């Protein structure tokens, strides 16, 4: 709307803009923490609160949610809970210990250590758990698993659960990939597609109802966001959600490229461009790029590349593979990239590529078998349609934004 107003270049347009976006507002879109603060923390007044957050829990001016709640006389912030990568989002390790926040002196209970859910003694004396973490819109990105487990733990202790909603960086209009058919684990917490097209608040509503979690759930909604918006259209500051998620382009590619990460290839961890490159020492980079481009995936091109990761898989070994360039993010079906990579690696390097490990994040038995047989991408995608349509019907009841 504001773009249409300024297009006319009038004083009236400027005046209306000031009314729509008051002084001090840095973005046309407001996440849940901004909406909560604008109401002087009405929903938390007088409550003893535990906050599940990390470095992405900030308002539109980058003020940490930790500080906003701690400094508000309306709220009593008692404890902090941190997800994978820790409270500051800088750790890339298999286990994170509890700690103490140096600024507030509050205890930090790790939800990626001995336990992945808040424990009863950690929630003792609390009235509510508040969740404020930036997700990226992919089923196996673990922050939504942390949220789901915390919701169940809060309900058992009779605590209210409050989600400070955030925009989905890769949009909320597109659903891609197979709906999970495996048992729940930390990288697959609920039967949803790989790219689910929902916000964390909408997912919380789905979890609460479909899993009959019980207890009281409240979602503080985002203001101004539309489902077809990408993150760079919101005016909100970008903060890397995790150490290897460093740009919107990487987040866009992640639902596809991330699928092959648990196999024996590098997806660029230990390079400057994680999830924009894929390779291994046993790959012919020129051959792989040619075959992937021949597949004709819309909105993306593959360029032969050689790279040497300085961490993670194939550390200090030269990898040969592809650099993935988005040419039209709106046209690119990201999950197709992952499945096409799998089909191509299986066909070109059947003795080198470990196909069975593709299942770890895919979590769809029929698709794994189809890849191993060498079925076409078209046939594989057709096999997802029934469950995708059922998911889209399921999610309608929980959507909060147009």
C-alpha positions in Angstrom: 0.0 0.0 0.0 2.7 2.5 1.0 4.5 2.0 -2.4 1.3 2.9 -4.2 0.9 6.0 -2.1 4.4 7.3 -2.6 4.2 6.6 -6.4 2.0 9.7 -6.6 4.6 11.8 -4.7 2.1 13.8 -2.7 2.3 15.4 0.7 -0.9 13.6 1.5 0.8 10.3 0.8 3.6 11.2 3.2 1.1 12.2 5.9 -0.8 8.9 5.5 2.5 7.0 5.7 3.3 8.7 9.0 -0.1 7.6 10.3 0.4 4.0 9.1 3.9 3.7 10.3 4.5 5.9 13.4 7.9 7.5 14.2 10.4 4.9 15.4 8.9 2.1 13.4 11.6 0.7 11.1 9.5 -1.8 9.2 6.1 -1.9 7.6 5.8 -5.4 9.1 5.7 -6.1 12.8 6.6 -9.5 14.3 4.8 -10.7 17.5 7.3 -9.1 19.9 6.7 -5.7 18.3 2.9 -6.1 18.6 3.3 -7.3 22.2 5.5 -4.3 23.1 3.1 -1.9 21.4 0.4 -3.1 23.8 2.7 -2.6 26.8 3.0 -6.4 27.2 -0.7 -6.7 28.1 -0.8 -10.5 27.5 2.1 -11.0 30.0 1.2 -8.6 32.7 1.8 -9.8 36.2 3.0 -13.2 35.0 6.2 -15.1 35.8 7.6 -16.1 32.5 10.1 -18.5 31.0 11.4 -17.3 27.5 12.4 -19.8 24.8 14.6 -17.7 22.5 17.9 -17.1 20.8 19.7 -14.3 19.0 16.8 -14.1 16.5 14.4 -13.1 19.2 14.6 -9.3 18.6 12.1 -6.5 17.7 12.2 -4.5 14.5 15.0 -2.3 15.9 17.1 -5.3 16.9 16.3 -4.9 20.6 16.5 -8.5 22.2 13.2 -9.9 23.5 15.2 -11.0 26.5 16.0 -7.3 27.4 12.5 -6.1 26.5 10.8 -8.5 28.9 13.5 -8.2 31.6 13.3 -4.5 31.6 9.5 -4.2 31.6 7.8 -3.6 35.0 4.8 -5.4 33.6 6.5 -8.8 33.3 8.7 -11.0 35.6 11.2 -12.8 33.4 12.4 -15.7 35.5 14.3 -18.1 33.2 15.6 -18.5 29.6 15.6 -21.6 27.4 17.8 -22.0 24.4 17.4 -24.2 21.2 19.9 -25.8 18.9 22.9 -23.5 18.3 22.5 -21.9 21.8 21.1 -18.6 23.1 23.4 -16.6 20.9 23.0 -18.8 17.8 26.8 -19.3 17.3 27.3 -23.0 18.4 27.3 -25.8 15.8 27.7 -28.8 18.0 25.8 -31.9 19.1 25.2 -30.9 22.7 24.9 -27.6 24.5 25.1 -27.2 28.3 23.1 -25.0 30.6 24.5 -21.6 31.5 23.8 -18.1 32.9 23.0 -15.0 30.9 25.8 -12.5 31.5 23.6 -9.4 31.1 20.5 -10.4 33.1 22.0 -13.0 35.4 19.1 -15.4 34.5 19.6 -19.1 34.2 19.7 -20.5 30.6 18.4 -24.0 30.3 19.6 -25.8 27.2 16.9 -27.6 25.1 19.7 -29.1 23.0 21.7 -31.0 25.7 20.7 -33.5 28.3 17.1 -32.8 27.4 15.2 -31.2 24.5 12.2 -30.2 26.4 11.8 -28.0 29.5 11.9 -30.1 32.7 9.4 -29.7 35.6 11.9 -28.2 38.0 13.0 -25.7 35.4 9.4 -24.5 35.0 8.6 -24.5 38.7 6.9 -21.2 39.7 6.3 -20.1 36.2 2.9 -19.0 34.8 3.8 -19.1 31.2 6.3 -20.2 28.6 6.9 -17.7 25.7 8.4 -18.7 22.4 10.2 -16.2 20.2 12.6 -17.7 17.6 12.9 -17.1 13.8 12.0 -20.2 11.8 12.8 -20.6 8.1 9.8 -22.5 6.8 11.3 -26.0 6.4 10.1 -29.2 8.3 13.6 -30.4 9.4 14.8 -27.0 10.7 14.7 -27.9 14.4 13.3 -24.8 16.0 9.7 -25.9 15.4 10.5 -29.3 17.0 11.8 -27.4 20.1 8.5 -25.4 20.1 6.3 -28.5 19.8 8.2 -30.3 22.7 8.0 -27.3 24.9 4.2 -27.0 24.2 3.7 -30.5 25.5 5.9 -29.9 28.5 4.1 -26.7 29.4 0.7 -28.3 29.1 1.7 -31.1 31.5 2.7 -28.4 34.1 -0.4 -26.3 33.6 1.5 -23.4 32.1 0.2 -21.1 29.4 2.1 -21.2 26.1 2.5 -18.0 24.2 4.0 -17.8 20.7 5.4 -14.4 19.5 4.8 -15.1 15.8 7.3 -14.3 13.1 7.1 -14.1 9.3 8.0 -17.1 7.3 11.1 -15.9 5.4 10.4 -18.0 2.3 6.7 -17.1 2.2 3.6 -18.8 3.3 1.8 -19.4 -0.1 3.8 -22.4 -1.4 3.7 -26.0 -0.1 6.3 -28.4 -1.4 7.5 -31.9 -1.0 6.1 -35.1 0.6 4.2 -35.1 3.8 6.2 -37.0 6.4 5.2 -40.7 6.9 7.8 -41.8 9.5 7.7 -41.7 13.2 8.3 -38.4 15.0 11.9 -37.4 15.8 13.7 -34.1 16.3 14.1 -33.4 12.6 10.5 -34.4 11.8 8.1 -33.5 14.6 4.7 -33.6 12.8 3.3 -34.9 9.5 3.8 -31.8 7.4 5.5 -31.3 4.0 9.1 -30.4 3.6 8.2 -26.8 2.8 5.1 -26.2 4.9 4.2 -22.5 4.1 3.2 -21.7 7.7 4.4 -19.4 10.5 5.5 -20.8 13.8 2.3 -19.4 15.3 0.2 -21.2 12.7 2.1 -24.4 13.3 1.6 -24.1 17.1 -2.1 -23.9 16.5 -1.9 -27.0 14.3 0.2 -28.9 16.9 -2.1 -27.9 19.7 -5.3 -29.1 18.0 -4.1 -32.1 16.0 -2.0 -33.6 18.8 -4.5 -32.7 21.5 -1.8 -31.1 23.6 -4.1 -29.4 26.0 -3.4 -26.4 28.1 -3.8 -22.8 27.0 -2.2 -21.5 23.8 -2.0 -17.9 22.7 -0.4 -16.5 19.5 0.6 -12.9 19.3 0.1 -12.3 15.6 2.4 -10.6 13.0 1.0 -7.3 11.7 1.0 -6.4 8.0 2.5 -9.6 6.6 0.9 -11.3 3.5 1.4 -14.9 2.6 3.2 -14.3 -0.6 5.8 -12.0 0.9 9.5 -12.9 1.0 11.6 -11.8 4.0 13.4 -9.0 2.0 10.0 -7.5 1.3 9.2 -7.0 5.0 11.6 -4.2 5.9 12.8 -6.3 8.9 16.5 -6.7 9.6 18.0 -10.1 8.6 19.8 -12.0 11.3 21.3 -15.4 10.4 18.9 -17.9 12.1 21.8 -20.4 12.6 25.6 -20.4 11.8 25.1 -21.9 8.3 22.0 -20.0 7.3 23.5 -16.8 6.2 21.1 -15.4 3.5 17.6 -15.5 2.2 19.0 -17.3 -0.9 20.3 -20.1 1.3 17.0 -20.3 3.2 15.2 -20.5 -0.2 17.4 -23.4 -1.3 17.5 -25.2 2.0 14.3 -27.3 1.7 15.9 -28.9 -1.4 19.6 -28.9 -0.8 19.2 -29.7 2.9 17.5 -33.0 1.9 20.8 -34.5 0.7 22.9 -33.3 3.6 22.6 -36.5 5.6 24.1 -38.5 2.6 27.8 -38.6 1.8 28.0 -35.2 0.1 29.1 -31.7 1.3 26.4 -29.0 1.2 28.9 -26.3 1.8 29.2 -26.3 5.6 32.7 -25.1 6.1 32.5 -22.7 3.2 31.3 -19.2 2.7 28.2 -20.4 0.8 26.5 -23.2 2.7 23.5 -24.7 0.8 24.5 -22.9 -2.3 27.1 -25.6 -3.3 26.9 -29.4 -3.3 29.9 -31.7 -4.0 32.1 -34.6 -3.0 35.6 -35.8 -4.0 34.1 -38.6 -6.1 31.8 -36.4 -8.3 32.7 -35.2 -11.8 31.6 -31.5 -11.4 31.2 -30.8 -15.2 29.1 -34.0 -15.6 26.9 -33.3 -12.6 26.2 -29.7 -13.6 25.3 -30.7 -17.2 22.9 -33.4 -16.0 21.2 -31.1 -13.5 20.8 -28.3 -16.0 19.4 -30.8 -18.5 16.7 -31.6 -15.9 15.3 -28.1 -16.5 14.3 -27.1 -13.0 12.7 -23.7 -13.3 14.3 -20.7 -11.7 17.7 -22.2 -11.0 21.0 -22.9 -12.8 23.9 -25.2 -11.9 27.6 -24.2 -12.5 30.5 -26.7 -12.1 32.7 -25.8 -9.1 35.5 -27.2 -6.9 35.7 -26.2 -3.3 37.4 -27.3 -0.1 35.4 -27.1 3.1 37.4 -26.1 6.2 34.9 -27.8 8.5 32.2 -30.5 8.6 32.0 -33.3 5.9 35.1 -33.6 3.7 37.0 -31.1 5.8 40.2 -30.1 4.0 39.3 -32.3 1.0 38.7 -30.9 -2.5 35.0 -31.5 -3.5 33.8 -31.4 -7.0 30.2 -30.4 -7.6 27.9 -27.5 -8.4 27.2 -24.0 -7.4 23.5 -23.4 -7.4 22.2 -20.0 -8.7 18.7 -18.8 -8.2 17.5 -17.0 -11.3 13.8 -16.7 -10.3 13.0 -17.6 -6.7 9.2 -17.4 -7.3 9.4 -20.0 -10.1 11.9 -22.3 -8.4 10.4 -25.4 -6.7 13.2 -25.9 -4.1 12.3 -29.4 -3.1 12.7 -30.5 -6.8 16.4 -29.5 -6.5 16.9 -32.0 -3.7 15.0 -34.9 -5.4 16.7 -34.2 -8.7 20.1 -34.2 -7.0 19.2 -37.6 -5.4 18.0 -39.1 -8.7 21.1 -37.8 -10.5 23.6 -39.0 -7.9 21.9 -42.4 -7.8 22.1 -42.7 -11.6 25.6 -41.3 -12.2 27.3 -42.7 -9.0 25.4 -45.7 -7.8 28.4 -47.3 -6.1 29.6 -44.0 -4.4 26.4 -42.2 -3.3 24.8 -43.6 -0.1 21.1 -43.5 -1.1 19.7 -45.0 2.1 20.9 -42.0 4.1 18.6 -39.8 1.9 15.8 -41.0 4.1 17.0 -39.2 7.3 15.4 -35.8 6.4 13.1 -36.9 3.6 11.1 -39.2 5.9 9.0 -40.6 3.1 9.4 -44.3 2.3 7.8 -44.3 -1.1 10.0 -41.5 -2.4 13.2 -43.2 -1.2 12.3 -46.4 -3.1 11.3 -44.3 -6.2 14.8 -42.6 -6.1 16.5 -46.0 -5.8 14.5 -47.4 -8.7 15.2 -44.3 -10.8 11.6 -43.1 -11.3 11.0 -39.8 -12.9 10.7 -36.6 -10.9 7.2 -36.1 -12.5 6.1 -39.5 -11.2 7.5 -38.9 -7.8 5.8 -35.6 -7.4 2.5 -37.1 -8.6 2.7 -39.6 -5.8 2.8 -36.7 -3.2 -0.4 -34.9 -4.5 -3.0 -36.8 -2.4 -1.3 -36.2 0.9 -0.3 -32.6 -0.1 -4.0 -31.8 -0.8 -5.0 -33.3 2.5 -2.4 -31.2 4.3 -3.6 -28.0 2.6 -7.2 -28.8 3.8 -5.8 -29.5 7.3 -3.9 -26.3 7.5 -6.7 -24.0 6.4 -8.2 -24.1 9.9 -4.9 -22.8 11.4 -3.9 -20.0 9.0 -3.9 -16.5 10.4 -2.8 -14.4 7.4 -4.1 -13.9 3.9 
